[in-house]
Amino acid sequence: MPNNSDCQIATADALTLLLHNQHALGAAIEEITKWLSENGVDNVAAHAISAMETLDKNAQAITASIMKIRQS
């Protein structure tokens, strides 16, 4: 059975990968939002911006969790 430190490292590593995915999704949504705005679909673009704001907020919480796990 792995010790607590090994579990913490694995958890932090997994969260870090999820955070990278979060950033990639945000970048993709940003590109789509730009295209939507340029093509006159402002209402849908506004919804995409809202989704990006949620990703950013959650990314901050994930980052804080990763830091707590790595420091313990």
GUKOL-610376 format. One record per residue: residue in one letter; x, y negated, z negated of N, C-alpha, C in turn. Coordinates in steps of 0.05 Angstrom, whole numbers, padded with zeros to 5 digits, always signed. Each point is the difference from the previous one (the first is absolute). Last residue first. Layout:
<recs>
AXYZXYZXYZ/...
</recs>
This chain:
<recs>
S+00036-00398-00038-00004+00016-00024+00017+00025-00001/Q-00003-00066+00072+00014-00011-00023-00004+00017-00025/R-00042+00020+00084+00029+00002+00004+00015-00010-00025/I-00095-00007+00002+00008+00028+00000+00030+00003+00002/K-00037-00086+00007-00004+00011-00027+00010+00028-00002/M+00000-00041+00085+00021-00011-00017-00003+00010-00028/I-00066+00024+00061+00025+00013+00008+00022-00010-00019/S-00083-00042-00007-00001+00028-00011+00026+00014+00006/A-00012-00085+00037+00003-00002-00029+00001+00027-00013/T-00018-00003+00092+00028-00008-00005+00005-00002-00030/I-00088+00014+00029+00016+00025+00004+00029-00006-00006/A-00059-00073-00002-00005+00018-00023+00017+00026+00002/Q+00003-00061+00072+00013-00012-00024-00004+00018-00024/A-00043+00024+00079+00028+00004+00002+00015-00011-00024/N-00092-00016+00009+00005+00027-00009+00030+00006+00002/K-00029-00083+00033-00005+00001-00028+00007+00028-00012/D+00005-00012+00094+00021-00015-00014-00003+00002-00030/L-00067+00038+00054+00025+00016+00002+00022-00014-00015/T-00080-00046+00008-00003+00022-00018+00025+00017+00000/E-00005-00069+00061+00003-00011-00027-00002+00022-00021/M-00016+00022+00090+00029-00004-00005+00004-00012-00028/A-00088+00012+00030+00012+00026-00005+00030-00003-00006/S-00047-00077+00025-00009+00009-00026+00013+00027-00007/I+00012-00032+00086+00016-00016-00019-00007+00008-00028/A-00052+00037+00067+00027+00012+00000+00019-00015-00019/H-00086-00034+00015-00002+00024-00016+00027+00014-00002/A-00006-00075+00055-00003-00008-00028-00002+00024-00018/A+00000+00013+00093+00027-00008-00010-00001-00008-00029/V-00080+00017+00045+00014+00025-00006+00027-00006-00011/N-00048-00074+00028-00014+00012-00022+00014+00026-00009/D+00030-00048+00078+00008-00011-00025-00013+00013-00025/V+00019+00014+00103-00015+00017-00018+00007-00008-00029/G+00040-00033+00086-00026-00012-00008-00017+00017-00018/N+00094+00013+00035-00021+00008+00019-00028-00007-00010/E+00080-00018-00051+00007-00010+00027-00022+00006+00020/S-00007+00035-00088-00003-00029+00000+00005-00012+00027/L+00014+00093-00010-00029-00007-00003-00004-00030+00001/W+00088+00032-00002-00012+00006+00026-00030-00008-00001/K+00048-00006-00080+00010-00020+00019-00014+00004+00027/T-00017+00064-00065-00013-00025-00007+00008-00022+00020/I+00044+00083+00006-00028+00002+00010-00015-00026-00005/E+00086+00007-00037+00001-00001+00030-00027+00001+00012/E+00005+00011-00093+00008-00027+00007+00001-00003+00031/I-00014+00085-00036-00024-00016-00002+00006-00029+00008/A+00073+00058-00005-00018+00008+00022-00025-00017+00000/A+00060-00011-00071+00012-00011+00024-00018+00007+00024/G-00025+00037-00083-00003-00029+00000+00011-00013+00026/L+00015+00091-00014-00028-00005+00006-00006-00030+00001/A+00085+00026-00028-00003+00006+00029-00029-00005+00008/H+00021-00008-00091+00012-00022+00015-00003+00004+00030/Q-00028+00069-00057-00017-00023-00005+00010-00024+00017/N+00052+00078-00003-00023+00003+00017-00019-00024-00002/H+00073+00002-00058+00009-00005+00027-00023+00004+00020/L-00018+00020-00089+00003-00029+00003+00010-00006+00029/L-00006+00089-00025-00026-00011+00004+00001-00030+00004/L+00080+00043-00022-00009+00008+00027-00028-00011+00006/T+00032-00012-00087+00015-00016+00019-00007+00006+00029/L-00036+00053-00069-00013-00026+00001+00014-00019+00019/A+00039+00084-00015-00025+00003+00015-00015-00027+00002/D+00078+00003-00052+00007+00004+00028-00026+00002+00017/A-00009-00004-00093+00008-00026+00010+00007+00002+00030/T-00021+00080-00044-00023-00017+00001+00007-00027+00012/A+00069+00061-00016-00017+00009+00022-00024-00018+00003/I+00056-00017-00073+00014-00006+00025-00017+00008+00024/Q-00031+00024-00085-00002-00029+00004+00013-00009+00026/C+00007+00090-00025-00028-00006+00007-00003-00030+00005/D+00082+00031-00034-00003+00009+00028-00028-00007+00010/S+00017-00017-00090+00015-00019+00017-00003+00008+00029/N-00036+00057-00066-00016-00024+00003+00014-00020+00019/N+00026+00102+00015-00003-00017-00023-00015-00026+00007/P-00016+00098+00048+00016-00024+00001-00004-00017-00025/M-00007+00108+00006-00017-00023+00000+00018-00025+00000/
</recs>
